[in-house]
């Protein structure tokens, strides 16, 4: 397993995490319902993280950019939905403040996001498996 990829994914994720929380806090402070603010903030940071993951984490070229982005956006919609569900649970059931709930919800869905982004969005497999780097390098 390439240990650098998860480290780079984490670096892009930390930057995206910060962007997400700033966008969420701004939207929530402006009066947006917290679940809607969560989805919008995630999709905003998702677009930025696509660029970071494509060029920095997985070091892919321009070929297949839009088809991979379409898959990334679908994963982003799924992850945004899961994040919103976890956020609602944290706020409504556990009584957490929405901003703290958002911060924790993002961490809960992180493993799912990594696997889906690597395996489906960029269609990367470990060396020796049937498909290695189908999203052109």
C-alpha positions in Angstrom: 0.0 0.0 0.0 1.2 3.5 -0.9 1.4 5.3 2.5 1.9 8.6 0.9 -1.5 8.6 -0.7 -3.5 8.5 2.6 -1.1 11.2 4.0 -1.8 13.4 1.0 -5.5 12.6 1.1 -5.4 13.7 4.8 -3.6 16.9 3.9 -6.2 17.8 1.2 -8.9 16.7 3.7 -7.6 18.9 6.5 -7.7 21.9 4.1 -11.2 20.9 2.9 -12.3 20.4 6.5 -11.2 23.9 7.3 -13.0 25.4 4.3 -16.1 23.3 5.1 -16.2 24.5 8.7 -15.7 28.1 7.7 -18.4 27.9 5.0 -20.7 26.1 7.4 -20.2 28.6 10.2 -20.8 31.5 7.8 -24.0 30.0 6.3 -25.3 29.0 9.8 -24.5 32.5 11.2 -26.4 34.0 8.2 -29.5 32.1 9.2 -29.4 28.9 7.1 -30.8 25.8 8.7 -27.9 23.7 9.9 -28.6 20.7 7.7 -28.8 22.8 4.6 -25.7 24.7 5.6 -24.0 21.3 6.0 -24.8 20.1 2.5 -23.9 23.4 0.8 -20.6 23.7 2.8 -19.7 20.2 1.9 -20.4 20.6 -1.8 -18.3 23.8 -1.9 -15.3 22.2 -0.2 -15.9 19.1 -2.3 -15.1 21.0 -5.5 -11.9 22.3 -4.0 -10.9 18.9 -2.6 -11.5 17.3 -6.1 -8.7 19.4 -7.5 -6.4 18.7 -4.5 -7.0 14.9 -4.7 -6.8 14.7 -8.4 -3.5 16.6 -8.8 -1.8 16.2 -5.4 -3.1 13.0 -3.7 -3.4 10.7 -6.7 -1.2 12.7 -9.1 -3.5 12.3 -12.1 -3.3 14.3 -15.3 -6.1 16.1 -17.2 -7.4 13.2 -19.2 -10.8 12.1 -17.9 -11.1 15.2 -15.7 -14.9 15.8 -16.2 -15.9 12.1 -16.0 -14.0 11.7 -12.8 -15.5 14.9 -11.5 -19.0 13.6 -12.2 -18.2 10.5 -10.1 -16.6 12.7 -7.4 -19.6 14.9 -7.3 -21.9 11.9 -6.9 -19.7 10.6 -4.0 -19.8 14.2 -2.6 -23.6 14.2 -2.7 -23.7 10.8 -0.9 -21.1 12.0 1.7 -22.9 15.3 2.1 -26.2 13.4 2.8 -24.5 11.0 5.2 -22.8 14.0 6.9 -26.2 15.8 7.3 -27.8 12.6 8.7 -25.0 12.2 11.3 -25.2 16.0 12.0 -28.9 15.8 12.7 -28.3 12.9 15.1 -25.6 14.8 16.9 -27.7 17.9 17.2 -31.1 16.5 17.8 -30.3 13.4 19.8 -27.0 14.2 21.5 -27.7 17.9 21.9 -24.4 19.1 20.4 -24.0 22.6 19.0 -24.4 22.4 15.2 -20.8 23.6 14.5 -19.3 21.0 16.8 -21.7 18.4 15.3 -20.6 19.3 11.8 -16.9 19.0 12.8 -17.5 15.5 14.2 -19.9 14.3 11.5 -17.2 15.1 8.9 -14.7 12.9 10.8 -17.3 10.0 11.0 -17.8 9.8 7.3 -14.1 10.3 6.3 -13.3 6.5 5.9 -16.3 6.0 3.6 -15.3 9.1 1.6 -11.6 7.9 1.2 -12.6 4.4 -0.1 -15.3 5.7 -2.5 -13.0 8.5 -3.9 -10.0 6.2 -4.4 -11.8 3.1 -5.7 -14.7 4.6 -7.7 -14.1 8.2 -8.5 -10.5 7.9 -9.6 -10.8 4.1 -10.1 -7.4 3.3 -8.5 -6.5 -0.1 -7.2 -3.5 -1.5 -5.4 -0.7 -2.8 -7.6 -1.3 -6.4 -8.6 -5.1 -6.0 -8.8 -7.1 -6.1 -11.9 -7.3 -2.3 -12.4 -4.5 0.1 -11.6 -5.0 3.8 -12.3 -7.8 3.7 -14.9 -8.2 7.4 -14.4 -5.3 8.3 -16.7 -2.2 9.5 -15.1 
